[in-house]
Amino acid sequence: MTGRVDSSMVTSANELPGYRIVRNLGIVRGITVRSRSVLGNLAAGIQTIIGGNISILTELCEKAREEAYEILLQHAAQHGANAIVCMRYDANEVMQGVTEVLAYGTAVEAQKIV
């Protein structure tokens, strides 16, 4: 199986409603490491002074999560999965201004319950 797992077959729960897990294929992950640009840091600094939502950083975080999630879907498909259960995100600062975002879960083969 190639491509990616359909996002409708991903859950943070231990089960996928309407499906029976017939095979556990192991832990899968998607990881990305991102940094802010000098201009992004400057704009974020200005937004910090003004207060409220720091939209530049929110956008950066959202893009990093989306990228890690897409890699996760591809990694699961490479293992022959059609679903992912127990999906989670984690993030760590690798060095100042550089953040690692990890999306992970358990790749499974699930069959629709008839």
LINVEN-V250957 format. One line per field, one symbol per residue. psi: psi as a letter, one per 30 degrees, with the letter a starting at -180 (. if undefined). burial: b if it has 24 or more other C-alpha atoms within 12 Angstrom, else e. Layout:
psi = ???
burial = ???
This chain:
psi = klblkkffgklflfljkflkkfkkglkllkkkkllkleeeeeeeeeeeeelakieeeeeeeeeeeeeeeeeeeeeeefgglglklhkllkkkjelkgkkkkkklakklkkkkk.
burial = eeebbeeebbbeeebbeeeebeebbebbbbbbbbbbeeeeeeebeeeeeeeeeeeebeebbeebbebbbbbbbbbbbebbbbbbbbbbbeeeeeeeeebbbbbbbbbbbbeeee
